Amino acid sequence: MIEETARIVRVEGDFAVVETQQQAACGSCQSAGGCSTSVLAGLFKRRDNELRVLNTLDVRPGEQVVIGVQERALVKISLLAYLMPLIGMIAGAIVIDSWAQRYLVIQGELPQIIGGLSGLMAGFWVLRWFSRNRSRDPEYQAVILRRADQTRVGFV
């Protein structure tokens, strides 16, 4: 389970809207002061991300909670988010290029560019469709694990 601390923004029936603070990956790095990546990360405003989670602990606005998401679900979504547009772009470029050479007798890079962009857009569309169909699937939902002031006890 991947965990993140969040703040309750509002409660909507059985759900709570939580806000997480986007953090730079190099915040805990030893060389953050002399690294150009940390300088670039400081130039851009950090966004707060709102997420709707099931309110199982009867939390109230302003409380700090720990939310979690299954690692397997995060890996699946990450693979889809990166691979689907890439596969669509490559497949679109190959298909449109071969179609153009066979039927339109057009050679060069223009059919490949058009096919690649079309496949990229199709890949994003499939990703969006998948996201909407899985938005209510409990496997992909973040859950409130505990209040942030509670300590976690684990037995080995």
DSSP file with accessible surface (Angstrom, degrees, kcal/mol):
  #  RESIDUE AA STRUCTURE BP1 BP2  ACC     N-H-->O    O-->H-N    N-H-->O    O-->H-N    TCO  KAPPA ALPHA  PHI   PSI    X-CA   Y-CA   Z-CA
    1    1 A M              0   0   74      0, 0.0     2,-0.5     0, 0.0    69,-0.2   0.000 360.0 360.0 360.0 128.6    0.0    0.0    0.0
    2    2 A I  E     -A   69   0A  72     67,-2.8    67,-1.9     2,-0.0     2,-0.3  -0.843 360.0-157.8 -94.7 126.8    1.4    3.4   -1.0
    3    3 A E  E     +A   68   0A  60     -2,-0.5     2,-0.3    65,-0.2    65,-0.2  -0.777  16.7 176.1-112.9 151.2    0.5    6.0    1.6
    4    4 A E  E     -A   67   0A  76     63,-2.4    63,-3.0    -2,-0.3     2,-0.3  -0.989  29.9-120.3-149.5 141.1    0.3    9.8    1.5
    5    5 A T  E     +A   66   0A  71     -2,-0.3    16,-0.4    61,-0.2     2,-0.3  -0.652  39.3 174.1 -82.8 139.1   -0.8   12.4    4.1
    6    6 A A  E     -A   65   0A   3     59,-3.1    59,-3.0    -2,-0.3     2,-0.4  -0.932  27.9-127.4-142.1 163.6   -3.8   14.5    3.1
    7    7 A R  E     -AB  64  19A  96     12,-2.2    12,-2.5    -2,-0.3     2,-0.4  -0.942  28.3-118.3-115.2 136.0   -6.1   17.1    4.5
    8    8 A I  E     + B   0  18A   0     55,-2.7    54,-3.0    -2,-0.4    10,-0.2  -0.595  30.7 178.2 -74.5 124.0   -9.9   16.8    4.4
    9    9 A V  E     -     0   0A  37      8,-3.3     2,-0.3    -2,-0.4    -1,-0.2   0.875  62.2 -21.1 -91.3 -49.7  -11.3   19.7    2.4
   10   10 A R  E     - B   0  17A 103      7,-1.3     7,-3.1    51,-0.1     2,-0.5  -0.982  55.9-123.2-156.9 162.8  -15.0   18.9    2.5
   11   11 A V  E     - B   0  16A  58     -2,-0.3     2,-0.5     5,-0.2     5,-0.2  -0.952  18.4-173.2-115.3 130.6  -17.4   16.0    3.1
   12   12 A E  E >   - B   0  15A  78      3,-2.9     3,-1.9    -2,-0.5     2,-0.3  -0.831  58.4 -70.5-124.7  89.3  -20.0   15.0    0.5
   13   13 A G  T 3  S-     0   0   64     -2,-0.5    -1,-0.1     1,-0.3     0, 0.0  -0.455 118.8  -5.7  66.2-121.3  -22.3   12.4    1.8
   14   14 A D  T 3  S+     0   0  126     -2,-0.3    41,-3.0    -3,-0.1     2,-0.3   0.429 127.6  75.7 -85.1   0.9  -20.4    9.1    2.2
   15   15 A F  E <   -BC  12  54A  53     -3,-1.9    -3,-2.9    39,-0.3     2,-0.4  -0.809  63.0-152.9-115.5 155.0  -17.3   10.6    0.5
   16   16 A A  E     -BC  11  53A   0     37,-3.2    37,-3.0    -2,-0.3     2,-0.6  -0.973  13.4-138.9-122.9 139.7  -14.6   13.0    1.6
   17   17 A V  E     -BC  10  52A   7     -7,-3.1    -8,-3.3    -2,-0.4    -7,-1.3  -0.894  27.0-169.0 -98.5 119.9  -12.6   15.2   -0.7
   18   18 A V  E     -BC   8  51A   0     33,-3.2    33,-2.4    -2,-0.6     2,-0.5  -0.771  12.6-145.0-110.3 156.8   -9.0   15.3    0.4
   19   19 A E  E     -BC   7  50A  36    -12,-2.5   -12,-2.2    -2,-0.3     2,-0.4  -0.985  12.5-168.4-124.6 125.0   -6.2   17.5   -0.7
   20   20 A T  E     - C   0  49A  20     29,-2.7    29,-2.6    -2,-0.5     2,-0.5  -0.875  22.0-124.7-110.6 149.1   -2.6   16.3   -1.1
   21   21 A Q  E     - C   0  48A  89    -16,-0.4     2,-0.3    -2,-0.4    27,-0.2  -0.813  23.1-128.3 -94.0 123.9    0.4   18.5   -1.6
   22   22 A Q        -     0   0   85     25,-1.7     2,-0.4    -2,-0.5    24,-0.0  -0.552  31.4-164.0 -71.1 131.3    2.5   17.8   -4.7
   23   23 A Q        -     0   0  137     -2,-0.3     2,-0.2    23,-0.1    -1,-0.0  -0.904  21.1-112.4-121.7 146.8    6.1   17.4   -3.6
   24   24 A A    >   -     0   0   25     -2,-0.4     3,-1.3     1,-0.1     4,-0.2  -0.486  24.2-129.3 -72.3 145.5    9.3   17.4   -5.6
   25   25 A A  G >  S+     0   0  106      1,-0.3     3,-0.5    -2,-0.2    -1,-0.1   0.764 105.1  58.5 -67.8 -23.2   11.1   14.1   -5.7
   26   26 A C  G >  S+     0   0   25      1,-0.2     3,-1.0     2,-0.1    -1,-0.3   0.256  70.6 106.4 -94.9  15.8   14.4   15.7   -4.6
   27   27 A G  G <  S+     0   0   67     -3,-1.3    -1,-0.2     1,-0.2    -2,-0.1   0.818  89.3  36.0 -62.8 -30.0   13.1   17.1   -1.3
   28   28 A S  G <  S+     0   0  109     -3,-0.5    -1,-0.2    -4,-0.2     2,-0.1   0.340  91.4 119.5-105.1   8.2   14.9   14.5    0.7
   29   29 A C    X   -     0   0   65     -3,-1.0     3,-1.1     1,-0.1     4,-0.2  -0.466  64.3-135.1 -76.2 145.7   18.0   14.3   -1.5
   30   30 A Q  T 3  S+     0   0  188      1,-0.2     3,-0.3    -2,-0.1    -1,-0.1   0.799 104.3  46.5 -69.8 -29.2   21.4   15.2    0.0
   31   31 A S  T >> S+     0   0   78      1,-0.2     3,-0.7     2,-0.1     4,-0.6   0.087  73.0 119.2-101.6  25.7   22.4   17.3   -3.0
   32   32 A A  G X4 S+     0   0   26     -3,-1.1     3,-0.5     1,-0.2    -1,-0.2   0.828  70.3  58.7 -62.0 -30.2   19.2   19.3   -3.4
   33   33 A G  G 34 S+     0   0   79     -3,-0.3    -1,-0.2     1,-0.2    -2,-0.1   0.833 114.2  33.6 -70.1 -31.6   20.9   22.6   -2.8
   34   34 A G  G <4 S+     0   0   77     -3,-0.7     2,-0.4     4,-0.0    -1,-0.2   0.339  95.3 104.0-107.1   9.1   23.4   22.3   -5.7
   35   35 A C    <X  -     0   0   43     -4,-0.6     4,-1.3    -3,-0.5     3,-0.2  -0.737  62.1-145.9 -98.0 137.1   21.2   20.4   -8.2
   36   36 A S  H  > S+     0   0   88     -2,-0.4     4,-2.4     1,-0.2     5,-0.2   0.799  98.5  62.9 -70.5 -25.3   19.6   22.1  -11.2
   37   37 A T  H  > S+     0   0   88      1,-0.2     4,-2.4     2,-0.2    -1,-0.2   0.919 102.9  48.3 -65.2 -40.7   16.5   19.8  -10.9
   38   38 A S  H  > S+     0   0   26      2,-0.2     4,-1.7     1,-0.2    -1,-0.2   0.863 109.9  52.9 -69.1 -31.8   15.7   21.2   -7.5
   39   39 A V  H  X S+     0   0   86     -4,-1.3     4,-1.0     2,-0.2    -2,-0.2   0.936 111.0  46.4 -66.2 -44.8   16.1   24.7   -8.8
   40   40 A L  H >X S+     0   0   96     -4,-2.4     4,-0.9     1,-0.2     3,-0.5   0.901 110.0  53.6 -63.4 -39.7   13.7   24.0  -11.6
   41   41 A A  H 3< S+     0   0   30     -4,-2.4     3,-0.4     1,-0.2    -1,-0.2   0.864 106.2  53.8 -64.2 -32.9   11.2   22.3   -9.2
   42   42 A G  H 3< S+     0   0   55     -4,-1.7    -1,-0.2     1,-0.2    -2,-0.2   0.743 100.5  61.3 -72.9 -22.7   11.3   25.5   -7.1
   43   43 A L  H << S+     0   0  125     -4,-1.0     2,-0.4    -3,-0.5    -1,-0.2   0.803  95.1  69.8 -73.3 -29.8   10.4   27.7  -10.1
   44   44 A F  S  < S-     0   0  145     -4,-0.9     2,-0.1    -3,-0.4     0, 0.0  -0.756  90.9-112.4 -97.0 137.1    7.1   26.0  -10.7
   45   45 A K        -     0   0  175     -2,-0.4     2,-0.4     1,-0.1    -2,-0.1  -0.403  31.2-121.2 -65.1 134.6    4.2   26.4   -8.3
   46   46 A R        -     0   0  106     -2,-0.1     2,-0.3    -4,-0.1    -1,-0.1  -0.630  28.0-138.8 -78.2 134.1    3.3   23.2   -6.5
   47   47 A R        -     0   0  155     -2,-0.4   -25,-1.7   -26,-0.0     2,-0.5  -0.680   4.5-131.0 -94.7 147.9   -0.3   22.2   -7.1
   48   48 A D  E     -C   21   0A  71     -2,-0.3     2,-0.5   -27,-0.2   -27,-0.2  -0.826  22.8-146.5 -92.7 132.0   -2.7   20.8   -4.6
   49   49 A N  E     -C   20   0A  56    -29,-2.6   -29,-2.7    -2,-0.5     2,-0.4  -0.884   5.9-152.3-103.2 127.0   -4.4   17.7   -5.8
   50   50 A E  E     -C   19   0A  98     -2,-0.5     2,-0.4   -31,-0.2   -31,-0.2  -0.808  16.1-179.7 -98.5 140.2   -8.0   17.0   -4.8
   51   51 A L  E     -C   18   0A  75    -33,-2.4   -33,-3.2    -2,-0.4     2,-0.6  -0.999  23.9-134.0-141.2 139.1   -9.2   13.4   -4.6
   52   52 A R  E     +C   17   0A  94     -2,-0.4     2,-0.3   -35,-0.2    90,-0.3  -0.847  33.1 172.0 -98.3 122.4  -12.5   11.9   -3.6
   53   53 A V  E     -C   16   0A   0    -37,-3.0   -37,-3.2    -2,-0.6     2,-0.3  -0.886  40.5 -91.8-128.8 157.8  -12.3    9.0   -1.2
   54   54 A L  E     -Cd  15 143A  81     88,-0.6     2,-1.5    -2,-0.3    90,-0.6  -0.514  35.5-133.6 -69.7 130.3  -14.8    6.9    0.8
   55   55 A N        +     0   0   25    -41,-3.0     3,-0.4    -2,-0.3    -1,-0.1  -0.625  46.4 150.4 -89.2  83.1  -15.3    8.4    4.2
   56   56 A T        +     0   0   90     -2,-1.5    -1,-0.2     1,-0.2   -41,-0.0   0.669  69.5  51.0 -88.5 -16.4  -15.1    5.3    6.4
   57   57 A L  S    S-     0   0   55     -3,-0.2    -1,-0.2    89,-0.0    -2,-0.1   0.293 106.6-118.1-104.8   8.0  -13.7    7.0    9.5
   58   58 A D        -     0   0  101     -3,-0.4     2,-0.1     1,-0.1    -2,-0.1   0.948  49.8-179.9  52.8  54.0  -16.3    9.8    9.7
   59   59 A V        -     0   0    2      4,-0.0    -1,-0.1     1,-0.0     3,-0.0  -0.422  16.2-142.1 -82.6 162.2  -13.7   12.5    9.3
   60   60 A R    >   -     0   0  146     -2,-0.1     3,-1.8     1,-0.1   -52,-0.3  -0.852  33.7 -77.0-123.6 157.8  -14.4   16.2    9.2
   61   61 A P  T 3  S+     0   0   82      0, 0.0   -52,-0.2     0, 0.0     3,-0.1  -0.225 115.3  28.9 -55.6 138.4  -13.0   19.1    7.1
   62   62 A G  T 3  S+     0   0   49    -54,-3.0     2,-0.1     1,-0.3   -53,-0.1   0.152  88.5 125.7  97.9 -18.6   -9.6   20.3    8.3
   63   63 A E    <   -     0   0   55     -3,-1.8   -55,-2.7   -56,-0.1     2,-0.5  -0.428  58.7-128.0 -73.1 149.6   -8.5   16.9    9.7
   64   64 A Q  E     +A    7   0A  94    -57,-0.2    84,-2.6    -2,-0.1    85,-0.5  -0.845  35.4 173.2 -95.8 131.5   -5.2   15.3    8.6
   65   65 A V  E     -AE   6 147A   0    -59,-3.0   -59,-3.1    -2,-0.5     2,-0.5  -0.868  32.8-122.0-132.5 166.1   -5.5   11.7    7.4
   66   66 A V  E     -AE   5 146A   9     80,-3.1    79,-2.9    -2,-0.3    80,-1.3  -0.965  30.5-168.7-109.3 121.8   -3.4    9.1    5.7
   67   67 A I  E     -AE   4 144A  10    -63,-3.0   -63,-2.4    -2,-0.5     2,-0.3  -0.760   3.4-166.5-107.2 158.7   -4.7    7.8    2.4
   68   68 A G  E     -AE   3 143A   3     75,-2.3    75,-2.4    -2,-0.3     2,-0.3  -0.979  13.1-162.4-145.3 156.0   -3.5    4.8    0.5
   69   69 A V  E     -A    2   0A  33    -67,-1.9   -67,-2.8    -2,-0.3    73,-0.1  -0.984  37.4 -98.5-136.1 145.4   -3.7    3.2   -2.9
   70   70 A Q     >  -     0   0   97     69,-0.4     4,-1.9    -2,-0.3     5,-0.1  -0.405  25.0-136.8 -64.4 136.6   -2.8   -0.4   -3.8
   71   71 A E  H  > S+     0   0  106      1,-0.2     4,-2.4     2,-0.2     5,-0.2   0.887 103.2  55.6 -61.4 -40.5    0.7   -0.8   -5.4
   72   72 A R  H  > S+     0   0  165      1,-0.2     4,-2.3     2,-0.2    -1,-0.2   0.910 107.5  48.8 -61.6 -41.0   -0.6   -3.1   -8.0
   73   73 A A  H  > S+     0   0    2      2,-0.2     4,-2.5     1,-0.2     5,-0.2   0.907 110.4  51.3 -65.9 -39.8   -3.2   -0.6   -9.2
   74   74 A L  H  X S+     0   0   71     -4,-1.9     4,-2.4     1,-0.2    -2,-0.2   0.908 109.9  49.4 -65.3 -38.8   -0.7    2.2   -9.3
   75   75 A V  H  X S+     0   0   85     -4,-2.4     4,-2.6     2,-0.2     5,-0.2   0.931 111.4  49.5 -65.8 -43.8    1.7    0.0  -11.5
   76   76 A K  H  X S+     0   0   80     -4,-2.3     4,-2.4     1,-0.2    -2,-0.2   0.938 113.5  45.2 -59.6 -48.6   -1.2   -0.8  -13.9
   77   77 A I  H  X S+     0   0   63     -4,-2.5     4,-2.9     2,-0.2    -1,-0.2   0.899 112.6  51.5 -64.5 -40.3   -2.2    2.8  -14.3
   78   78 A S  H  X S+     0   0   49     -4,-2.4     4,-1.9    -5,-0.2     5,-0.3   0.930 110.5  48.1 -63.3 -44.7    1.4    3.9  -14.7
   79   79 A L  H  X S+     0   0   96     -4,-2.6     4,-3.1     1,-0.2     5,-0.4   0.929 114.5  46.2 -61.1 -44.7    2.0    1.4  -17.4
   80   80 A L  H  X S+     0   0   46     -4,-2.4     4,-1.8    -5,-0.2    -2,-0.2   0.914 110.4  53.3 -63.4 -42.8   -1.2    2.3  -19.2
   81   81 A A  H  < S+     0   0   40     -4,-2.9    -1,-0.2    -5,-0.2    -2,-0.2   0.851 121.0  31.0 -63.9 -34.2   -0.5    6.0  -18.9
   82   82 A Y  H  X S+     0   0  183     -4,-1.9     4,-0.9    -5,-0.2    -2,-0.2   0.866 125.4  39.7 -91.0 -40.0    2.9    5.7  -20.5
   83   83 A L  H  X S+     0   0   77     -4,-3.1     4,-3.4    -5,-0.3     5,-0.3   0.856 103.5  63.1 -83.6 -35.9    2.5    2.8  -22.9
   84   84 A M  H  X S+     0   0   54     -4,-1.8     4,-2.5    -5,-0.4     5,-0.2   0.946 108.7  40.5 -60.1 -50.6   -0.9    3.4  -24.4
   85   85 A P  H  > S+     0   0    8      0, 0.0     4,-2.5     0, 0.0    38,-0.2   0.913 117.5  50.4 -63.9 -36.6   -0.1    6.7  -26.1
   86   86 A L  H  X S+     0   0   79     -4,-0.9     4,-2.5     2,-0.2     5,-0.2   0.941 112.6  44.8 -66.1 -46.8    3.3    5.4  -27.1
   87   87 A I  H  X S+     0   0   99     -4,-3.4     4,-2.9     1,-0.2     5,-0.3   0.915 113.6  51.5 -63.3 -41.0    1.9    2.2  -28.6
   88   88 A G  H  X S+     0   0   16     -4,-2.5     4,-2.6    -5,-0.3    32,-0.3   0.909 110.0  49.3 -61.5 -41.6   -0.8    4.2  -30.3
   89   89 A M  H  X S+     0   0   71     -4,-2.5     4,-2.2    30,-0.4    30,-0.2   0.940 114.6  43.2 -65.0 -45.6    1.7    6.6  -31.8
   90   90 A I  H  X S+     0   0   90     -4,-2.5     4,-2.3     2,-0.2     5,-0.2   0.942 116.8  46.6 -66.8 -45.6    3.9    3.9  -33.2
   91   91 A A  H  X S+     0   0   47     -4,-2.9     4,-2.8    -5,-0.2     5,-0.3   0.919 112.4  50.8 -63.9 -41.9    1.0    1.8  -34.5
   92   92 A G  H  X S+     0   0   13     -4,-2.6     4,-2.4    -5,-0.3     5,-0.4   0.909 110.2  49.3 -62.6 -41.6   -0.6    4.8  -36.1
   93   93 A A  H  X S+     0   0   24     -4,-2.2     4,-1.8    22,-0.4    -1,-0.2   0.925 114.5  44.9 -64.8 -41.8    2.6    5.8  -37.8
   94   94 A I  H  X S+     0   0  109     -4,-2.3     4,-2.4    -5,-0.2     5,-0.2   0.943 116.1  45.2 -67.9 -47.3    3.2    2.3  -39.2
   95   95 A V  H  X S+     0   0   86     -4,-2.8     4,-2.5    -5,-0.2     5,-0.2   0.947 116.4  43.4 -64.8 -49.2   -0.4    1.8  -40.3
   96   96 A I  H  X S+     0   0   55     -4,-2.4     4,-2.7    -5,-0.3     5,-0.2   0.900 113.7  52.3 -67.2 -37.2   -0.9    5.2  -42.0
   97   97 A D  H  X S+     0   0   25     -4,-1.8     4,-2.2    -5,-0.4    -1,-0.2   0.943 112.7  43.6 -64.1 -46.0    2.5    5.1  -43.7
   98   98 A S  H  X S+     0   0   50     -4,-2.4     4,-1.9     2,-0.2    -2,-0.2   0.897 114.7  50.4 -67.8 -36.8    1.8    1.6  -45.2
   99   99 A W  H  X>S+     0   0  128     -4,-2.5     4,-2.7    -5,-0.2     5,-0.6   0.921 111.2  48.7 -64.7 -42.0   -1.7    2.7  -46.2
  100  100 A A  I  X>S+     0   0    3     -4,-2.7     6,-1.5     1,-0.2     4,-1.1   0.889 112.1  48.1 -67.6 -38.9   -0.4    5.8  -47.9
  101  101 A Q  I  <5S+     0   0   92     -4,-2.2    -1,-0.2     4,-0.2    -2,-0.2   0.881 117.3  42.7 -68.1 -34.9    2.3    4.0  -49.8
  102  102 A R  I  <5S+     0   0  175     -4,-1.9    -2,-0.2    -5,-0.2    -1,-0.2   0.908 131.6  16.3 -79.0 -43.8   -0.1    1.4  -51.0
  103  103 A Y  I  <5S+     0   0  148     -4,-2.7    -3,-0.2    -5,-0.2    -2,-0.1   0.760 133.6  33.3-106.7 -30.5   -3.1    3.5  -51.9
  104  104 A L  I  <<S-     0   0   89     -4,-1.1    -3,-0.2    -5,-0.6    -4,-0.1   0.537  87.6-135.7-105.3  -9.0   -2.0    7.1  -52.2
  105  105 A V      < +     0   0  117     -5,-0.9     2,-0.5    -6,-0.2    -4,-0.2   0.887  53.0 148.3  51.9  42.7    1.5    6.6  -53.5
  106  106 A I        -     0   0   72     -6,-1.5     2,-0.3    -9,-0.1    -1,-0.2  -0.930  23.4-177.0-106.0 127.1    2.8    9.2  -51.0
  107  107 A Q        +     0   0  154     -2,-0.5     2,-0.3    -3,-0.1     3,-0.2  -0.808  35.8  59.2-118.2 164.9    6.2    8.7  -49.7
  108  108 A G  S    S-     0   0   44     -2,-0.3     4,-0.4     1,-0.1    -2,-0.0  -0.718  95.7 -57.2 114.5-166.1    8.2   10.7  -47.1
  109  109 A E  S  > S+     0   0  139     -2,-0.3     4,-2.6     1,-0.2     5,-0.2   0.629 107.0  85.3 -93.3 -14.9    7.6   11.6  -43.5
  110  110 A L  H  > S+     0   0  113      1,-0.2     4,-2.7    -3,-0.2     5,-0.3   0.926  92.0  46.3 -59.6 -47.6    4.2   13.4  -43.7
  111  111 A P  H  > S+     0   0    8      0, 0.0     4,-2.8     0, 0.0    -1,-0.2   0.894 113.2  51.4 -62.0 -35.4    2.1   10.2  -43.5
  112  112 A Q  H  > S+     0   0   81     -4,-0.4     4,-2.7     2,-0.2    -2,-0.2   0.911 111.4  46.9 -65.9 -40.8    4.2    8.9  -40.6
  113  113 A I  H  X S+     0   0   90     -4,-2.6     4,-2.7     2,-0.2     5,-0.2   0.943 114.7  45.7 -66.3 -46.0    3.8   12.2  -38.8
  114  114 A I  H  X S+     0   0   86     -4,-2.7     4,-2.5    -5,-0.2    -2,-0.2   0.932 115.9  46.6 -63.2 -43.6    0.0   12.3  -39.4
  115  115 A G  H  X S+     0   0    0     -4,-2.8     4,-2.8    -5,-0.3   -22,-0.4   0.903 112.2  50.6 -64.9 -40.7   -0.3    8.6  -38.4
  116  116 A G  H  X S+     0   0    7     -4,-2.7     4,-2.3   -24,-0.3    -2,-0.2   0.930 112.7  45.0 -64.1 -44.6    1.8    9.1  -35.3
  117  117 A L  H  X S+     0   0  102     -4,-2.7     4,-2.4     2,-0.2    -2,-0.2   0.906 114.3  49.5 -66.5 -39.5   -0.2   12.1  -34.1
  118  118 A S  H  X S+     0   0   58     -4,-2.5     4,-2.3    -5,-0.2    -2,-0.2   0.923 112.8  47.1 -64.3 -43.3   -3.5   10.3  -34.8
  119  119 A G  H  X S+     0   0    7     -4,-2.8     4,-2.5   -30,-0.2   -30,-0.4   0.875 110.3  53.3 -65.9 -36.4   -2.3    7.2  -33.0
  120  120 A L  H  X S+     0   0   48     -4,-2.3     4,-2.2   -32,-0.3    -2,-0.2   0.940 110.7  46.2 -63.0 -46.2   -1.1    9.4  -30.0
  121  121 A M  H  X S+     0   0  128     -4,-2.4     4,-2.3     1,-0.2    -2,-0.2   0.903 112.2  51.1 -64.2 -39.2   -4.5   11.0  -29.8
  122  122 A A  H  X S+     0   0   51     -4,-2.3     4,-2.6     2,-0.2    -1,-0.2   0.901 108.5  52.5 -64.2 -39.0   -6.2    7.6  -30.1
  123  123 A G  H  X S+     0   0    3     -4,-2.5     4,-2.2   -38,-0.2    -2,-0.2   0.911 110.3  47.2 -63.0 -41.3   -4.0    6.3  -27.3
  124  124 A F  H  X S+     0   0  109     -4,-2.2     4,-2.4     2,-0.2    -1,-0.2   0.884 110.9  52.6 -66.6 -36.6   -5.0    9.2  -25.0
  125  125 A W  H  X S+     0   0  170     -4,-2.3     4,-2.5     2,-0.2    -2,-0.2   0.926 109.7  47.8 -64.8 -44.6   -8.6    8.6  -25.9
  126  126 A V  H  X S+     0   0   51     -4,-2.6     4,-2.7     2,-0.2    -2,-0.2   0.911 111.6  51.5 -62.3 -39.7   -8.4    4.9  -24.9
  127  127 A L  H  X S+     0   0   37     -4,-2.2     4,-2.4     1,-0.2    -2,-0.2   0.917 110.5  48.0 -63.5 -42.1   -6.6    6.0  -21.7
  128  128 A R  H  X S+     0   0  149     -4,-2.4     4,-2.4     2,-0.2    -2,-0.2   0.910 111.4  50.4 -65.2 -41.7   -9.4    8.4  -20.9
  129  129 A W  H  X S+     0   0  137     -4,-2.5     4,-2.2     2,-0.2    -2,-0.2   0.929 111.6  48.2 -61.5 -45.3  -12.1    5.8  -21.6
  130  130 A F  H  X S+     0   0   30     -4,-2.7     4,-1.8     1,-0.2    -2,-0.2   0.915 110.7  52.0 -61.2 -42.7  -10.3    3.3  -19.3
  131  131 A S  H  X S+     0   0   73     -4,-2.4     4,-0.5     1,-0.2    -1,-0.2   0.908 110.7  46.7 -62.8 -43.6  -10.0    6.0  -16.6
  132  132 A R  H >< S+     0   0  154     -4,-2.4     3,-0.6     1,-0.2     4,-0.3   0.880 112.7  49.5 -67.7 -37.0  -13.7    6.8  -16.8
  133  133 A N  H 3< S+     0   0   88     -4,-2.2     3,-0.3     1,-0.2    -1,-0.2   0.785 116.7  41.8 -72.4 -26.2  -14.8    3.1  -16.7
  134  134 A R  H >< S+     0   0  101     -4,-1.8     3,-1.2    -5,-0.2     6,-0.2   0.371  83.3 100.6-100.1   3.7  -12.5    2.3  -13.8
  135  135 A S  T << S+     0   0   57     -3,-0.6    -1,-0.2    -4,-0.5    -2,-0.1   0.786  91.3  37.3 -64.2 -26.0  -13.3    5.5  -11.7
  136  136 A R  T 3  S+     0   0  165     -3,-0.3    -1,-0.3    -4,-0.3    -2,-0.1   0.396  87.4 116.7-103.4   2.0  -15.7    3.6   -9.5
  137  137 A D    X   -     0   0   49     -3,-1.2     3,-1.3     1,-0.2     4,-0.4  -0.577  62.4-143.1 -73.3 122.7  -13.7    0.3   -9.3
  138  138 A P  G >  S+     0   0  104      0, 0.0     3,-0.9     0, 0.0    -1,-0.2   0.794  96.3  66.0 -59.7 -26.2  -12.7   -0.3   -5.7
  139  139 A E  G 3  S+     0   0   52      1,-0.2   -69,-0.4   -70,-0.1   -66,-0.2   0.848 107.8  39.4 -64.2 -30.5   -9.3   -1.7   -6.8
  140  140 A Y  G <  S+     0   0   40     -3,-1.3     2,-0.3    -6,-0.2    -1,-0.2   0.353  95.4 106.1-101.5   5.6   -8.3    1.7   -8.2
  141  141 A Q    <   -     0   0   50     -3,-0.9   -71,-0.3    -4,-0.4     2,-0.2  -0.678  66.8-130.4 -90.2 139.0   -9.8    3.8   -5.4
  142  142 A A        -     0   0   11     -2,-0.3   -88,-0.6   -90,-0.3     2,-0.3  -0.592  29.1-158.0 -77.9 146.9   -7.7    5.6   -2.8
  143  143 A V  E     -dE  54  68A  57    -75,-2.4   -75,-2.3    -2,-0.2     2,-0.6  -0.921  22.9-110.2-128.0 153.5   -8.9    4.9    0.8
  144  144 A I  E     - E   0  67A   8    -90,-0.6   -77,-0.3    -2,-0.3     3,-0.1  -0.752  33.3-179.1 -81.2 119.1   -8.6    6.6    4.1
  145  145 A L  E     -     0   0A  57    -79,-2.9     2,-0.3    -2,-0.6    -1,-0.2   0.879  56.7 -37.1 -87.0 -43.3   -6.4    4.4    6.2
  146  146 A R  E     - E   0  66A  42    -80,-1.3   -80,-3.1     4,-0.0    -1,-0.3  -0.978  68.4 -76.1-169.0 168.2   -6.2    6.3    9.4
  147  147 A R  E >   - E   0  65A  57     -2,-0.3     3,-1.5   -82,-0.2   -82,-0.3  -0.531  46.0-120.1 -73.5 149.6   -6.1    9.8   11.0
  148  148 A A  T 3  S+     0   0   39    -84,-2.6   -83,-0.2     1,-0.3    -1,-0.1   0.788 110.3  58.3 -67.4 -25.8   -2.6   11.3   10.7
  149  149 A D  T 3  S+     0   0  133    -85,-0.5     2,-0.3     2,-0.1    -1,-0.3   0.606  88.4  91.9 -82.0  -7.7   -2.2   11.6   14.4
  150  150 A Q  S <  S-     0   0   99     -3,-1.5     2,-0.3     1,-0.0    -4,-0.0  -0.661  75.9-130.7 -84.8 139.7   -2.7    7.9   14.9
  151  151 A T        -     0   0  123     -2,-0.3     2,-0.5     1,-0.0    -4,-0.1  -0.633  16.4-123.7 -89.0 150.2    0.4    5.7   15.0
  152  152 A R        -     0   0  162     -2,-0.3     2,-0.5    -6,-0.0    -6,-0.0  -0.796  20.6-160.1 -95.3 130.7    0.6    2.6   12.9
  153  153 A V        -     0   0  105     -2,-0.5     2,-0.4     2,-0.0    -2,-0.0  -0.938  11.9-178.4-113.5 123.3    1.4   -0.6   14.7
  154  154 A G        -     0   0   63     -2,-0.5     2,-0.5     2,-0.0    -2,-0.0  -0.967  14.1-152.3-124.2 138.7    2.7   -3.5   12.7
  155  155 A F              0   0  190     -2,-0.4    -2,-0.0     0, 0.0     0, 0.0  -0.909 360.0 360.0-109.2 137.5    3.6   -6.9   13.8
  156  156 A V              0   0  197     -2,-0.5    -2,-0.0     0, 0.0     0, 0.0  -0.543 360.0 360.0 -89.5 360.0    6.3   -8.9   12.0
